[in-house]
Amino acid sequence: MRFTRTERYEPLIFNERRRNAFARKQQRERDRYPLFPDQVAQEQHSPSEEAARRQRQSDRYEQRMRDLSARVWRKSRAAFFAQPEEIKAEIRTKWATWTGPTTCTYFAWVVDELSGEQARRRAEAARQTAEIRRRVRAAIGEQIELEVV
């Protein structure tokens, strides 16, 4: 199965430009409340704490994205292996000649399209939409006229 390996994020570099921007942000916060600059300053954290916070946030985001990718791969591979052999061969051929990115979402789309699941969902959505429209049209004829004042 072709796929592009998800690369790891590089560690966050809290360089001088970012430190200066963070210092300006803290100064704006203190200037916003001119009567309480000391109290605001006490609640603010250091640039090293901010760098650590941003790195933790970046690490959590990367892990969430990797977990999502793994979940999509597992689900689409399960759908692939649940197909009859002739559909699996068709999916393999299309995926082997696929010129786009070889990520989990594109593989899921190929499986979804060629397995017929996409067409089934569209047909069900069209049926539900037609039913809603039928009910709305029926209700329009039953509405009473509004009195003109």
PEQUISUL-V64067 format. One record per run of one state. SS is the DSSP state (hx for helix, st for strand, lp for the rest). FROM is the first residue (numbers start at 1). LEN is the number of residues. If there is no record, write none. Layout:
ss = [SS | SS]
from = [FROM | FROM]
len = [LEN | LEN]
This chain:
ss = [lp | hx | lp | hx | lp | hx | lp | hx | lp | hx | lp | hx | lp]
from = [1 | 16 | 33 | 34 | 44 | 47 | 82 | 85 | 97 | 104 | 116 | 117 | 143]
len = [15 | 17 | 1 | 10 | 3 | 35 | 3 | 12 | 7 | 12 | 1 | 26 | 7]
